Amino acid sequence: MNMDIHEIDGACHCGTVRLRVRLSDGLRSARRCTCSYCRMKGAVALSADLGGVDVVAGADSLTTYQFNTMAAKHYFCSKCGIYTHHQRRSDPNQYGVNASVLEGISPFDFTEIPVMDGINHPSDRKDGASGSGIAGTLKFIAAE
């Protein structure tokens, strides 16, 4: 797998929403999160700067979901329901892009993925502590 992919196309399941993505650190930024929404969503997210995601088709079919602090904006196709990307709460100048919508990329291409501690988000800590931000590592071991 080429970890240095910089620019890549993507689409939702039905193909209505089409993206052109410029990743900020290739595939090295892959991560998961333990927050209540990401835990249910189960996607592997890759980082792109705020100007790094162009919706080239289907912008009118994107729907936004926000919850709790309303800081993060999660975008998904209103026709097939696939999550495409989100504006991060942890860094509003970045998007997290669903690796699965990118051409030729599968979440099972990543053997190890860091899992961010979204349950104990630094913005929610009343004691001012930041911690490592890492809750653990998710591993995929293919059957032989």
C-alpha positions in Angstrom: 0.0 0.0 0.0 1.4 3.4 -1.0 1.4 5.5 2.2 2.4 8.6 0.3 -0.9 9.1 -1.6 -1.5 12.8 -1.6 -4.5 13.4 -4.0 -7.2 10.8 -4.5 -10.8 10.6 -5.7 -13.6 9.1 -3.7 -17.4 8.6 -3.8 -20.2 7.3 -1.6 -21.7 3.9 -2.2 -24.3 5.0 -4.8 -21.9 7.4 -6.5 -24.0 10.5 -6.0 -21.4 12.3 -3.8 -18.0 12.5 -5.4 -14.9 13.9 -3.8 -11.4 15.0 -4.7 -9.3 14.8 -1.6 -5.8 16.1 -0.8 -4.6 14.2 2.2 -2.3 16.1 4.6 -0.1 13.2 5.5 -1.0 10.4 3.0 -2.4 7.3 4.6 -0.2 7.8 7.8 -3.0 9.7 9.5 -5.4 6.8 9.6 -7.2 6.5 12.9 -10.4 5.5 14.7 -12.2 7.1 17.6 -14.0 5.9 20.7 -16.6 8.8 20.9 -20.2 7.7 21.0 -20.8 8.5 17.3 -17.5 7.2 15.9 -17.8 4.0 17.9 -21.1 3.3 16.1 -19.9 4.6 12.7 -16.8 2.4 12.8 -14.9 4.2 10.0 -11.2 4.7 9.5 -10.6 8.4 9.0 -7.7 10.1 7.2 -6.7 13.7 7.6 -7.1 16.5 5.1 -6.8 20.2 5.6 -10.0 22.2 5.5 -9.4 23.2 1.9 -8.4 19.7 1.0 -11.8 18.2 0.3 -13.6 19.3 -2.9 -17.1 18.0 -3.5 -17.0 17.6 -7.2 -20.6 16.2 -7.5 -23.6 15.7 -5.3 -23.1 18.5 -2.9 -26.9 19.0 -2.7 -27.2 15.3 -1.6 -24.8 15.8 1.4 -26.5 15.9 4.8 -24.9 17.1 8.0 -25.2 15.5 11.4 -24.0 17.3 14.6 -24.4 16.4 18.3 -23.3 17.3 21.8 -21.2 20.4 21.5 -22.2 20.8 17.8 -18.5 21.5 17.0 -17.9 18.5 14.6 -19.9 18.4 11.4 -20.4 14.9 10.0 -21.3 14.7 6.3 -23.0 11.7 4.6 -24.9 11.0 1.4 -28.7 11.5 1.9 -29.4 8.8 -0.7 -27.2 5.8 0.4 -26.3 7.0 3.9 -22.5 6.6 3.6 -20.4 8.9 5.8 -17.9 10.7 3.5 -16.1 13.1 5.8 -16.4 15.3 8.8 -15.0 18.6 10.1 -13.1 17.7 13.3 -13.9 18.9 16.7 -10.3 18.3 17.8 -9.0 20.5 14.9 -11.7 22.5 13.1 -9.1 23.3 10.4 -9.1 19.7 9.3 -11.4 17.1 7.9 -11.5 13.4 8.7 -12.2 11.6 5.5 -13.7 8.1 5.4 -10.9 5.9 4.0 -13.5 3.5 2.6 -14.9 6.1 0.1 -11.5 6.6 -1.5 -10.6 4.8 -4.7 -8.8 1.5 -4.1 -8.6 2.0 -0.3 -10.2 -0.4 2.3 -10.1 -0.2 6.1 -8.7 -3.7 5.9 -5.6 -2.4 4.1 -4.4 -1.0 7.5 -2.9 -3.7 9.7 -2.7 -1.3 12.8 -4.7 1.8 13.4 -4.4 4.1 16.4 -7.7 4.6 18.2 -8.2 8.1 19.6 -9.8 8.5 23.1 -12.9 10.4 22.0 -14.8 9.5 25.2 -12.3 11.6 27.2 -12.0 14.4 24.7 -9.6 17.2 25.9 -12.3 19.8 25.4 -14.5 18.0 27.9 -11.8 17.7 30.6 -12.6 19.9 33.6 -9.2 19.3 35.2 -7.3 20.7 32.3 -5.3 17.5 31.7 -4.8 16.5 28.2 -3.5 12.9 28.3 -2.0 11.1 25.3 -5.3 11.1 23.4 -4.7 7.4 22.4 -7.1 4.8 23.7 -5.4 1.9 22.0 -4.7 0.2 18.7 -7.0 -1.7 16.4 -5.4 -4.5 14.5 -6.5 -6.4 11.5 -5.0 -9.8 11.0 -6.1 -11.5 7.7 -7.0 -15.2 7.8 -4.5 -17.4 6.0 
